[in-house]
Amino acid sequence: MMRVTAGYRWIASVLLASAFAGVAHAAAHYDRYVLGDTVAKTPGRVQPGLLLMGGGDRNFDALRWFMQRAGNGHVVVLRASQAGEIGEEFYKDVGGIASVETFVFKDREASTDAAILRSLKRADAIFIGGGDQSRYVRYWRGTPVGAALDAHVRAGKPLGGTSAGLAMLGEYLYGAMDGGSQISPRALADPLGAENTIEADFLHLERLKGIVTDTHFSERNRLGRLIAFVAKAESIAGRPLLGLGVDEDAAVAVDGDGDARVYATAPGAGATVVKGGFVAQAEDKPMQQTRVDTIGVGTGSLLHLPDGRVDTPMFERHYAVRDGVLVSMASPLLVIHGGAGVERKEMTPADEDAARTALAAALRAGHAQLVAGKPAADAVTAAITVLEDAPQFNAGRGAVFNHDGRNELDAALMDGASGKAGAVAGVHRVKNPILLARTVMEKSRHVMMVGAGAEAFAKEQGVTLVDPKYFRTDKRWQQLQKALRDEAAGVALLDVGRNYFGTVGALALDVQGRLAAGTSTGGMTNKRYGRIGDSPIIGAGTWADDRCAVSGTGWGEFYIRDAAAHEICARVRLSGESIARAARGVINGDIPKAGGDGGAIALASDGSFALPFNTEGMYRGWIGADGEPHVAIYAQDTLRGDQH
């Protein structure tokens, strides 16, 4: 049957077993959508090429390259789900082609349909849409359609795919045959396991020989899983292979000579080459690999396939996999914050300069520990000590006053490698609460100590105590006086959230790939009744494990209710989210939804980090292997490496 809808000629084809004709064969089900004139002459010259699209929308420059390779002629789109939307985009939005014919497969029997095979044979270009690659494997492997795709490329015609349609193009592919979608932590936890469903003997494309492809790469944090896929594919192939992951906002256009360039619709989008040749992995064991080399392919790069060489790479990054955890070898790395909630109207140029200077000093102090080979916890402690000594921040020397005109200080430290933690709350005389938190972690059987008991322990352990007057600054005293006046006038609750801001924090990744997190705060101006916020609460304002470290800053009650710091790391560990996506989801999603606001810094073991916040500003900075501090205050400030 046929009907015309929105310019389509739509045919639902059902080839039924024909009893009255004496034919006994299985039914073949598919839908066909047509736009344009399928018998018109192809205007231009058809040239070989591959278009490898990472799964994003509207990369029209890449698609126009593909249509030119097709001689602006006839394109056949193959799918195993949805309808003719891609064809409509090609014909109406990209334009410049004679026709688009889309076939949506409903079963394997359709792969022997004569009409489909005729269309594939005369197509100037074939494009495979997204969806579920396991259907492509089940429907097409070992069938005339699979053979037709190989023949199409051998004939010097272009072939493209996006998302699942790209994932299936390599010599070895992740088939998702179990119906799931593998995430990096699970893949690395057992690279040879059944969930890493690597398939072979599907397509045989010369330019992708020895390559495993992956899509939605950076956006879905898929580096770890691609490494695991390569490891398993090598166990099948018995030879070194390459991985090629394409970002969602990128497409790799490969000409007939194997020279490939990237078209991107977002800054920094591209592709990543993973060099294989891994050591043999053990069955039912986490992956172990002393070195994994990766190369970034950007819009200014030239990738050579199938050997994987890259001219003018966007980056070269090196990792190790230890007990199934991906660890950056570009460490050490230190990330800090001095609190969210910064408002430009409250800042003078001198205030800004002083804050930037203090942030840079803290970064250098922590970095010095890292380059000396010290553990991550040493770097975190050193950086936070500098911030506690600086009156610009609400911690240590610059702490705010509570309702009774006293300073009550909180801090926490957590070591991701060991899982140990220490915290203190409500102390009045400890010069550097982060040092006491570390002492609790290392010299006691406890995790948290509070008030007079914590100070008694500090004295016993030789942690420096000072006269409470040490913490008094005129700026903080005046903030308390204003809060008291507002409270007396009945207006204190109009801007209650601002009073909760102010914290310092640091995260470190050391040369051994270990993570640590620390946070220190003076709490909120005009607080009372022994209020303790999120900063010293492990899992709320501070968290570190072997994959992820977080320090929060904001309205602490909401961070406590959401277990914000732990939630970010749980998303990384359990859902396979990138550190940036996980941090944004909690800080700019969960916290505001609950009624709070603030920010955080988050650092992953692979060296990626994010500094999301939803206020006008957040003191923040980072320092890497080059030893150069990078600092910023306001949301408009650019900070290289910041993924918030």
C-alpha positions in Angstrom: 0.0 0.0 0.0 1.2 3.6 -0.6 0.3 7.0 0.7 1.9 10.4 0.3 2.8 12.3 3.5 4.8 15.4 3.8 6.4 14.8 0.4 7.1 11.1 1.1 6.0 8.2 -1.0 5.6 5.7 1.8 5.3 2.0 1.2 4.9 -0.6 3.9 6.1 -3.8 2.2 5.1 -7.2 3.5 6.2 -10.1 1.4 4.0 -12.9 2.6 4.2 -16.6 2.1 2.0 -17.2 -0.9 0.1 -20.4 -0.4 -2.0 -19.9 -3.5 1.1 -19.4 -5.6 2.7 -22.5 -4.2 5.6 -20.5 -2.7 6.8 -21.5 0.8 9.1 -18.8 2.1 9.3 -16.6 5.2 7.7 -13.2 5.3 9.9 -10.1 5.0 8.8 -6.9 6.7 10.2 -3.4 6.1 9.0 0.1 5.4 10.2 2.2 2.5 10.2 6.0 2.2 11.1 7.9 -0.9 11.9 11.6 -1.6 12.9 12.9 -5.0 13.3 11.2 -8.4 15.0 7.8 -8.0 15.5 7.4 -11.8 17.0 10.8 -12.5 20.6 10.9 -13.8 23.3 11.3 -11.2 24.6 14.9 -11.7 28.2 14.5 -10.6 31.1 12.0 -10.3 30.7 9.4 -7.5 33.9 9.0 -5.4 34.9 6.6 -2.6 34.6 7.7 1.0 33.5 6.9 4.5 31.5 9.2 6.8 31.8 8.3 10.4 29.4 10.4 12.5 29.4 10.3 16.3 25.7 10.5 16.8 24.9 14.2 16.9 22.4 16.2 14.8 22.8 18.7 12.0 26.4 18.3 11.1 25.5 19.6 7.6 29.1 20.4 6.5 30.0 16.7 6.9 26.8 15.6 5.2 27.3 17.9 2.3 30.8 16.4 1.9 29.1 13.0 1.8 26.5 14.1 -0.8 29.3 15.5 -3.0 31.0 12.1 -2.8 27.7 10.6 -4.0 27.8 12.9 -7.1 24.8 14.6 -5.6 22.8 11.7 -6.8 20.9 8.9 -5.1 21.2 8.1 -1.4 19.8 5.0 0.3 19.3 5.1 4.0 19.2 1.9 6.0 17.6 1.6 9.5 16.2 -1.0 11.8 14.0 1.4 13.8 12.0 4.6 13.6 11.0 5.9 10.2 12.2 8.2 7.4 13.3 11.2 9.3 17.0 11.0 8.2 15.9 10.9 4.6 13.8 14.0 5.1 16.8 15.8 6.7 19.1 14.8 3.9 16.7 15.8 1.1 15.2 19.0 2.6 17.8 20.4 5.0 21.1 19.2 3.5 19.9 19.3 0.0 21.7 19.0 -3.3 20.8 15.3 -4.1 18.5 13.7 -6.6 16.7 11.3 -4.2 16.7 9.6 -0.8 15.2 6.2 -0.4 14.9 4.9 3.2 14.4 1.2 4.2 13.5 0.4 7.8 14.1 -3.3 8.4 11.7 -5.2 10.7 13.4 -8.6 10.4 16.2 -10.6 8.9 14.1 -11.9 6.0 14.0 -8.4 4.5 17.8 -8.7 3.8 17.0 -11.0 0.9 14.3 -8.8 -0.6 14.9 -8.2 -4.3 13.7 -4.6 -4.2 16.0 -3.6 -1.4 19.0 -5.3 -3.1 18.2 -3.5 -6.4 18.2 -0.2 -4.6 21.4 -0.9 -2.8 23.1 -1.9 -6.1 22.2 1.3 -7.9 22.7 3.6 -4.9 25.3 6.3 -5.3 25.7 6.4 -1.5 24.5 4.3 1.4 24.0 5.7 4.9 23.2 3.7 8.0 21.2 5.4 10.7 21.4 5.2 14.5 19.4 2.9 16.7 20.3 -0.6 17.9 23.4 -2.1 16.3 22.5 -5.6 17.5 19.6 -5.5 15.0 22.0 -4.7 12.2 24.2 -7.6 13.2 21.2 -10.0 13.5 19.5 -8.8 10.4 22.4 -8.4 8.0 25.4 -10.5 8.9 25.9 -13.3 6.4 23.1 -12.0 4.2 22.9 -10.4 0.7 22.6 -7.0 2.4 25.9 -7.4 4.2 27.5 -8.5 1.0 25.9 -5.5 -0.9 27.4 -3.1 1.6 30.9 -4.6 1.1 30.4 -4.5 -2.7 29.2 -0.9 -2.6 32.4 0.2 -1.0 34.6 -2.0 -3.2 32.9 -0.3 -6.2 34.3 3.1 -5.0 31.0 4.5 -3.6 30.6 6.3 -0.3 29.3 4.7 2.8 28.3 6.5 6.0 26.9 5.8 9.4 25.9 7.6 12.6 25.7 6.3 16.2 24.9 2.6 15.9 25.4 2.9 12.2 29.0 3.9 12.8 29.6 1.4 15.7 29.0 -1.5 13.2 31.5 -0.4 10.5 34.8 -1.6 12.0 36.3 -5.0 11.4 35.5 -5.8 15.0 32.5 -4.2 16.6 30.6 -3.9 19.9 27.3 -5.6 19.0 25.4 -4.9 22.2 24.0 -8.4 21.6 22.8 -8.7 25.2 20.3 -5.9 24.7 22.2 -3.5 27.0 24.6 -0.6 26.5 28.0 -1.2 28.2 29.5 1.5 30.3 33.2 2.1 30.9 33.5 1.0 34.6 31.8 -2.3 33.8 33.7 -2.9 30.6 37.1 -2.4 32.3 36.0 -4.5 35.3 36.0 -7.6 33.1 37.3 -6.8 29.6 37.0 -10.4 28.4 33.5 -10.8 30.0 30.3 -11.7 28.2 28.9 -8.2 28.5 31.6 -6.9 26.1 29.9 -8.5 23.1 32.5 -8.1 20.4 31.5 -9.3 17.0 33.5 -10.1 13.8 33.0 -11.2 10.2 30.3 -8.6 9.5 31.5 -5.9 7.2 35.0 -6.0 5.5 35.9 -2.3 4.8 39.6 -1.9 3.9 39.9 1.5 5.5 38.6 0.2 8.8 40.5 -3.0 8.9 41.9 -3.7 12.3 39.7 -1.0 13.9 37.0 -1.0 16.6 34.7 2.0 16.4 32.7 3.8 19.1 30.3 6.7 19.1 28.9 9.4 21.5 32.5 9.2 22.7 33.3 12.1 25.0 29.7 12.8 25.9 29.1 9.3 27.3 32.6 8.8 28.8 33.4 5.9 26.5 37.2 5.9 26.5 37.3 3.2 29.1 34.9 0.9 27.3 36.7 1.4 24.0 39.9 0.3 25.6 38.2 -2.8 27.0 36.6 -3.5 23.6 40.0 -3.3 21.9 41.4 -5.6 24.5 38.7 -8.2 23.9 38.9 -7.8 20.1 42.6 -8.4 20.3 42.0 -11.6 22.2 39.8 -12.8 19.2 42.0 -11.4 16.4 45.3 -12.4 17.9 46.9 -9.2 16.7 47.1 -5.5 17.7 44.1 -3.4 16.8 43.1 0.3 17.0 40.1 2.0 18.6 38.4 5.0 17.0 35.9 6.9 19.1 34.0 9.8 17.5 32.4 12.5 19.6 28.7 13.2 19.3 29.3 16.6 17.8 31.9 15.4 15.3 32.1 13.4 12.1 35.2 11.9 10.5 35.2 12.1 6.7 37.6 9.6 5.0 38.5 9.9 1.4 39.5 7.0 -0.9 43.1 7.2 0.1 42.3 6.8 3.7 43.0 10.5 4.6 40.4 11.6 7.1 39.4 15.0 8.5 37.0 16.1 11.2 33.9 18.2 10.8 32.7 19.5 14.2 29.6 21.4 15.3 31.0 22.2 18.8 34.4 23.6 20.0 36.8 20.8 20.9 34.8 18.0 19.4 36.7 15.4 17.4 37.8 11.8 17.5 40.2 9.7 19.6 42.5 7.0 18.4 43.3 4.3 21.0 46.5 2.4 20.2 46.1 -1.2 21.0 48.7 -3.9 21.3 47.7 -4.6 24.9 49.0 -7.4 27.1 46.8 -10.4 27.3 44.0 -10.0 29.8 42.9 -12.7 32.3 39.4 -14.2 32.2 37.0 -12.9 34.9 39.6 -10.3 36.1 39.7 -6.5 36.0 41.8 -5.0 33.2 45.5 -4.4 33.9 47.5 -2.3 31.4 50.6 -0.3 32.2 50.2 2.2 29.4 47.4 3.2 26.9 48.3 5.8 24.3 45.5 7.9 22.8 45.7 10.6 20.1 43.1 13.3 19.5 41.9 14.1 16.0 40.6 17.7 15.7 39.4 19.9 12.9 43.0 20.8 12.2 44.3 17.3 12.2 44.8 14.7 9.4 44.1 11.1 10.3 45.4 8.3 8.1 43.4 5.1 8.0 43.7 2.2 8.7 47.1 2.7 10.3 45.9 5.4 12.7 48.6 7.9 12.2 47.6 11.5 13.0 49.2 14.7 11.6 48.8 17.7 13.8 47.0 15.9 16.7 44.6 17.8 18.9 46.2 16.0 21.9 48.3 13.0 22.9 47.2 11.5 26.2 48.5 8.5 28.1 46.8 6.3 30.6 47.2 3.2 32.7 44.5 0.8 33.7 44.9 -0.5 37.3 42.5 -3.1 38.6 40.0 -1.9 36.1 40.3 1.8 36.8 41.5 4.2 34.1 44.2 6.5 35.4 45.8 9.5 33.8 49.6 9.3 33.4 49.6 13.1 32.8 49.2 13.6 36.6 49.9 15.4 38.8 46.9 17.6 38.8 45.3 19.9 41.4 42.0 21.6 41.3 40.8 24.1 43.9 37.9 26.4 44.8 37.5 29.3 47.2 33.7 29.2 47.3 30.7 29.9 45.1 28.3 32.8 45.6 30.8 35.5 44.6 29.0 38.7 43.5 30.8 41.2 41.3 29.1 44.2 43.0 30.6 43.2 46.3 34.1 43.0 44.9 36.7 45.8 44.2 39.6 45.3 41.8 41.9 45.0 44.8 39.6 42.2 46.2 39.8 40.4 42.9 43.6 40.7 42.6 44.0 39.5 46.2 41.8 36.5 45.6 43.6 35.5 42.4 46.9 35.8 44.1 45.8 33.6 46.9 44.4 31.0 44.6 47.6 30.9 42.6 49.7 30.5 45.8 47.5 27.6 46.9 47.9 25.9 43.6 51.6 26.3 43.7 51.8 25.0 47.2 49.8 21.9 46.4 51.6 21.3 43.1 55.0 21.4 44.8 53.9 18.4 46.9 52.8 16.5 43.8 55.9 17.1 41.7 57.9 15.9 44.7 56.1 12.6 44.4 54.0 13.1 47.6 50.5 11.5 47.8 47.4 13.4 46.8 46.3 14.0 50.4 49.5 16.0 51.0 48.8 18.3 48.0 45.2 18.8 49.1 46.3 19.6 52.7 49.0 22.1 51.5 46.6 23.9 49.1 43.8 24.2 51.7 46.2 25.4 54.4 47.1 28.4 52.1 43.5 29.1 51.5 42.7 28.9 55.2 45.5 31.4 55.9 44.1 33.9 53.4 41.4 36.3 54.7 39.7 36.5 51.4 37.9 33.1 51.8 35.4 31.8 54.4 37.7 29.3 56.0 40.3 29.5 58.7 41.6 33.1 59.0 38.7 34.5 56.9 35.9 32.6 58.5 32.5 34.2 59.1 30.9 34.8 62.5 28.0 32.9 64.0 25.1 34.5 65.8 27.0 34.7 69.0 30.0 36.5 67.4 32.3 33.5 67.4 34.0 31.6 64.6 33.1 28.0 64.2 35.2 26.1 61.8 34.6 22.8 59.9 36.8 20.7 57.6 37.1 17.3 56.1 39.7 15.2 54.2 39.3 12.0 52.3 41.9 9.7 50.7 40.4 8.0 47.6 43.0 5.2 47.5 42.4 3.9 51.0 38.9 5.2 51.6 40.0 6.7 54.9 38.6 10.1 56.0 38.8 12.6 58.8 36.6 15.5 59.7 36.2 18.2 62.4 33.3 20.5 63.1 32.6 23.4 65.4 36.2 24.2 66.4 37.1 27.7 67.6 40.9 27.7 68.2 42.3 25.4 65.5 44.4 27.6 63.2 44.1 25.2 60.2 41.2 22.9 60.5 42.2 20.8 57.5 45.4 19.8 59.4 43.2 18.6 62.3 40.9 16.7 59.9 44.0 14.9 58.5 45.2 14.1 62.0 41.8 12.6 62.8 42.1 10.5 59.7 45.6 9.3 60.4 45.9 9.3 64.2 42.5 8.3 65.5 40.0 5.4 65.1 37.3 7.9 64.3 36.1 9.8 61.2 34.6 13.0 62.8 35.3 14.9 66.0 33.4 18.0 67.1 33.9 21.1 69.3 35.8 20.9 72.6 36.6 17.2 72.1 38.2 17.9 68.7 40.2 20.7 70.2 41.4 18.5 73.0 42.6 16.0 70.5 44.3 18.8 68.5 46.2 19.8 71.6 47.2 16.2 72.3 48.5 15.8 68.8 50.4 19.0 68.6 48.1 20.7 66.0 48.5 24.5 66.2 45.9 26.3 68.4 45.4 30.1 68.4 43.5 32.7 70.3 40.0 33.0 68.8 40.9 36.7 68.0 43.1 35.4 65.3 40.0 34.7 63.1 38.5 38.2 63.5 38.5 40.3 60.4 36.6 43.6 60.0 34.9 42.4 56.8 33.4 39.4 58.4 32.4 41.3 61.5 30.5 43.9 59.5 28.8 41.1 57.6 27.5 39.7 60.9 26.3 43.2 62.0 24.3 43.6 58.8 22.8 40.1 59.2 21.8 40.9 62.8 20.2 44.2 61.7 18.4 42.5 58.9 17.2 39.8 61.2 15.9 42.4 63.7 14.1 44.2 60.9 12.5 40.9 59.7 14.3 40.8 56.4 16.9 38.1 57.1 15.2 35.4 55.1 15.0 37.4 51.9 18.5 36.4 50.9 19.1 33.5 53.1 20.9 31.5 50.5 23.8 33.9 50.3 24.6 33.4 53.9 25.4 29.8 53.3 28.1 30.4 50.7 31.8 30.3 51.4 34.0 27.3 51.5 37.4 26.3 50.2 38.3 23.0 48.7 41.0 21.1 46.8 41.2 17.9 44.8 44.4 16.2 43.7 45.5 13.4 41.4 49.1 12.3 42.2 51.7 10.6 40.1 50.5 7.2 41.2 46.9 8.0 40.0 45.6 8.4 43.6 42.8 10.9 44.3 42.1 12.9 47.5 39.6 15.6 48.4 39.4 18.2 51.1 37.0 21.0 52.2 37.2 23.7 54.8 34.7 26.3 55.9 33.6 28.9 58.4 30.0 28.0 57.7 27.3 30.6 57.3 27.1 34.1 58.7 24.8 34.4 61.7 24.5 30.6 62.1 23.3 29.3 65.5 22.3 26.3 67.5 25.5 24.4 66.6 24.7 24.3 62.9 27.0 22.1 60.9 26.9 22.2 57.1 27.9 19.8 54.4 31.7 20.5 54.2 32.8 18.1 57.0 30.2 15.5 56.2 31.8 12.7 54.1 29.6 12.2 51.1 27.8 15.5 51.3 30.4 18.2 50.8 33.5 16.0 50.5 34.2 12.6 48.8 37.0 10.7 47.1 37.3 7.2 45.8 39.6 5.5 43.3 37.7 7.1 40.3 36.4 10.4 41.4 36.9 13.3 44.0 34.6 16.1 44.8 34.5 19.2 47.0 31.3 21.2 47.2 30.4 24.8 48.0 26.9 26.2 48.5 23.8 25.9 50.6 24.9 23.0 52.7 21.6 21.7 53.9 20.7 20.7 50.3 24.1 19.1 49.7 23.5 17.0 52.8 20.0 15.9 51.7 21.3 15.0 48.3 24.6 13.5 49.5 25.9 15.6 46.6 29.6 14.8 46.6 29.0 11.1 46.7 26.1 11.3 44.2 28.5 12.8 41.6 31.0 10.0 42.1 28.3 7.4 42.1 27.1 8.5 38.7 30.7 8.2 37.4 31.1 4.7 39.0 27.7 3.2 38.4 26.3 4.9 35.4 29.6 5.5 33.5 28.9 9.2 33.2 31.8 11.6 32.5 32.9 13.7 35.4 31.5 16.8 33.7 28.1 15.3 33.0 27.8 13.9 36.5 28.8 17.1 38.2 26.5 19.3 36.1 23.6 16.9 36.7 23.9 17.2 40.5 25.0 20.9 40.9 22.9 22.4 38.1 20.1 19.8 38.3 19.4 18.1 41.6 20.5 20.9 43.9 18.5 23.7 42.3 15.5 21.3 41.9 15.5 20.8 45.7 15.7 24.6 46.3 19.5 25.1 46.8 22.3 26.5 44.7 26.1 26.6 44.8 29.0 24.9 43.0 31.6 22.1 43.2 34.9 20.9 41.8 35.1 17.4 40.6 38.2 15.4 39.4 38.3 12.0 37.8 41.2 9.5 37.8 41.5 9.9 34.0 42.5 13.5 34.6 39.3 15.1 33.4 37.7 17.7 35.7 34.7 20.0 36.0 33.9 23.1 38.0 30.2 23.7 37.7 28.3 26.4 39.6 25.0 28.2 39.2 25.9 31.5 40.9 27.5 34.7 39.5 30.9 33.6 40.4 33.0 30.9 42.1 36.7 31.3 43.1 38.4 28.4 41.2 41.6 27.2 39.6 43.7 24.3 38.6 47.3 23.4 37.9 48.8 20.6 35.8 52.1 19.1 34.9 53.4 22.3 33.4 53.2 24.0 36.8 51.2 27.0 35.5 48.3 28.1 37.7 45.0 28.8 36.0 42.5 30.8 38.0 39.1 32.5 37.5 36.3 34.1 39.6 33.2 34.9 37.5 31.1 32.8 35.2 32.2 34.9 32.3 35.9 34.2 33.0 37.4 31.6 30.6 39.4 28.9 32.3 41.1 26.4 30.0 40.2 22.9 30.9 37.0 23.9 32.8 34.1 21.7 31.6 31.4 23.3 33.7 
